[in-house]
Amino acid sequence: MADTIKGKLAEAGNAISETAQKVGNRIGEKAEEAKDWAKEKLHKAQNRADENADKAENAAEAAKEDAKAKAGGCDCN
């Protein structure tokens, strides 16, 4: 334990420095978690968008085939 004001100030400065470093590390960890969460959500959204685009393309192709079959007089259903 410091007996002088200078020693007490040095101890307080060290304690503040250690606490600031812990807080900084914690903020960094949380920022990394937030980044990972956002990447995961973006990936899931992209997958859903790709699936919906594929479904729409398949539906359009089926509708085109149906229209072609009706126009040709084919009773292929």
N, C-alpha and C positions, 0 to 999 in steps of 0.2 A: 504494500500500500504506500502510495506516495505521501510524503510529509509536506511537500511544498506545493504552492499553487501551480507552479510550472509542471510538476510531476502529475498533479491531478488533472490539469488540462491535457497533458499528453495521454493519460489513460482514457480520458473522455474522448479525445480525438481518435484513439485506436478503436474504442468501442463503436463509435459512429462509423468509422471506416469499415469495420467488420460487418456491421448491420447493413450498411449500404451495399456491400458486396453480396451478402445473402439475398437482399431484396432484388438486386440486379440479376442474380442467377435465377431466382424464382420467376421474374418477369420473362427472362429468356426461355425458360422451360415452358411457361404458359403460352408464349408466342409460338413456340415450336408446335405445341399441341394444337393451337388454333390453326396453324398453317396445315398440319396434317389432316385435321377435320375438314377444312375447306377443300383440300385436294380430293379427299374421299367423296364428299358431296358432289363436287364437280364431275368426278369420274362416274358416279352413279347417274347423274343427270345426263351426261353424254351418252351413256349406255341406253337409257330410256329414250333419248332422242333418236338414236340409231335404230332401236327396235321399232319405234313408231314410224320412222321413215321407211323401213323395210315393209312394215304392214301396209302403209299407204301405197307403196310401189306395187306390192302384190295385189292389193285390191284394185288398183288402176289397171293392171294387166288382166285380171279376171274380168273386169268390166269391159275392157277392149275385146277380149275373146268372146264374151257374151254378145256384144254388139255385132261383131263380125259374124257370129253364128246366126243371129237373127237376120242380118242383112242378106246372108247367103241362102236363107231358106232352110238351113240345116236344123233339124229337130234333135240336136245332140244332147239335150239336157237329160 
